């Protein structure tokens, strides 16, 4: 029983990270109907920036905040410079551009920070009041941080005028433009948030899996599964999906198939969701008019 | 008329291809063989993506399946190397059909996503310990290069293993290109393109959408599987980590550079992914990928139809 609880709790920690990656994917999908294949490498790159800032001597949380700002600006810049010209292009063009970005971020991470595996510090104490045999300090802290970030994003979208404009732009771009919302800029801000949320996921997972240029590829796969399970156009769904996928992954790993086939589990999950229930648990059914 | 006048060009081109391996070093011959192999794989991906309009980011997985098929059959069952190629094609055809079923329900992004997941999961599956008696696990399988059946020299160069392999690969490449041409320029090819461009109209005209899409996926996977088998024979080694997601991405790069929906484009694309990394590698380990990425994005802006698109535009304007 105790071992089971342990697996579930550690699943929740992973789930928080998958939820963050899933949310980043959903934020871009919702407004542009594109799946950002480069999300994982963008997050890895941001984590490298954080690592470099910490190496320079900045305290962890200042480096953390600086990375969020840099990731946000980077996301906005990417959308304005690279993706805006192909906004209306066919799906294939967009997928190719995303794959191009993936490859470039991966290569640049490798070039600037070389391919050796790096240890990324965890800001959370190893011992303390709340830390028990069920939680390590990092697990507890990382879950709290990801959940805080998610709550911040939701509050922003729900309670601020810019959040409202962003939702309007995603829901109905034409009408939004008619009432004076700069739809294209709203997409760019969405990109910024996605990049920032992704970077949080990267910084939280790096102490566990160590930092190397391919760090996020497996996590991205689980992020995809999370986003799909929750319904790829539903931000709340992606959070719930992330937690479910995280717990499921840990339980399957511990009791059914072992840890060697984790990526295959994600593959099976993705294909199964897409074939059985492509709208996910909370997604809208897409109806095409012919 | 035009067709008739061109035959001397083809004869010279053919002779050149036959004599070329005796004019260069063994290692260069090996690289040329690999380039031809990539051309077959790109042709396969192009049937699916260029003609069929279905996006696959996971063709490296079919290349891996083909390669492992050939390696296991040769290593564990002692099959002659040429006999493994049709088997690899058949196995990959079935694997492609299986992947084609979800593809029927999913368009565009979702298919890209599912195949991307396949590419990421493939190395792990190949390492799985319960298959280890077949796949050799992390170590992979080491093969023997086939020995040439005859001995002779030309320009003072013997018919070495690599040169012999080159001729085998060349023969298979020619066969595969002829098959692809006949397939794509005939009724089936028109059906594939019709399903891509106007699915509703195609359906109304009696094209079975589901069957056409599934078969396209199967054929595409079979082509790539043949390439994988030839690759395994030529390199004489297979290991899980050589079939990672970046292999699939380089196939995509090759198709985009060569030109979507163009048969000869596959050759240019293959030359690009075979030789550009070699050149860029001298700058740094990561440079080839940075070059790939920049090419992918730049081509999407400047020449969405790749090298063949540029050539065709020139031809039309003159």
Interface residues (C-beta under 8 A of the other chain):
Chain A: X33 X34 X35 X37 X82 X85 X86 X89 X91 X92 X93 X95 X96 X97 X99 X100 X101 X102 X103 X104 X106 X107 X108 X110 X111 X115 X217 X218 X221 X224 X228 X260 X261 X262 X263 X264 X266 X267 X270 X271 X274 X275 X278 X290
Chain B: X49 X53 X55 X57 X101 X102 X105 X106 X107 X108 X109 X110 X112 X113 X114 X116 X117 X118 X120 X121 X124 X125 X127 X128 X129 X200 X245 X246 X249 X252 X256 X260 X284 X285 X286 X287 X288 X289 X290 X292 X293 X294 X295 X296 X297 X300 X301 X304
